[in-house]
Amino acid sequence: MNQATVNRIIDALNQISQASFTIAQTLSEQAWENFEDHAGMPGTRPAEATTPNQPTQTNSQGEALPVEDPPGYISLEDARAVLADLSRTGFTTQIKELLASFGAEKLSEVPEADLGVLVDKAREVTGHAAR
């Protein structure tokens, strides 16, 4: 699963959390409206809704802001396309050496966070322009 997909899932979960909080807060407010509290009165009192730690960031219209990929991030699919292109142009040995320098025999074994660095090094070694 690439980082962009993970970010979208996390954002969706944050939105669900925020919606759940809003529902809990509304229920809590409604419970307190119909509850008459007296000192020493026995029984259970309505629970208070607690605020989520990090609400979803929204724009002025209340729409969730997209989560951006970190600088230097490249997806596995994009890295595979770049390295395949470089390999087809005669740099297979250099690509295999670079993969080995990352402790991998194949691209899928390289940590996703390192793919941008790997592609940059591959372009540097092969003399192709940076992205």
Phi, psi and omega in degrees: 000128182277167187296325180297319178295316178300316180299319179295321179294315179299317179298319179296318178296322176297320179294320177297316179300316180296319179295319178298318178298316180299317178296314180299318180296317179297315179297319179297315179298318179294322179295318181290329179298325183262014184243127178256116185259130176232147177301133178077005180288129180283165176110175183269136178262155179300142178281151177264140175286137178261149182283135175297152182295315182227096178292156179297137177285133182230160175273187184294341178268004179083007180275142180295136177282143179293147177270126183267151175290148179295156178301140179083359181285140172219139182286161178301319181297316180293319178297318179299318181296315181296313183292325177296319178297316179294322179295319179294334181271010172104014183250029182302316181299314180297321180295316179297322178295319177297316178301317179298324179293341175263009179074028183230150173263334178224159187302322182295347178272350179280131178304139184303327180293339182264357184297320179298317179295317179301313180295318178300316179294322179297317178293322179294313181296322184270354178079017178269151183297147177291160181290000000 
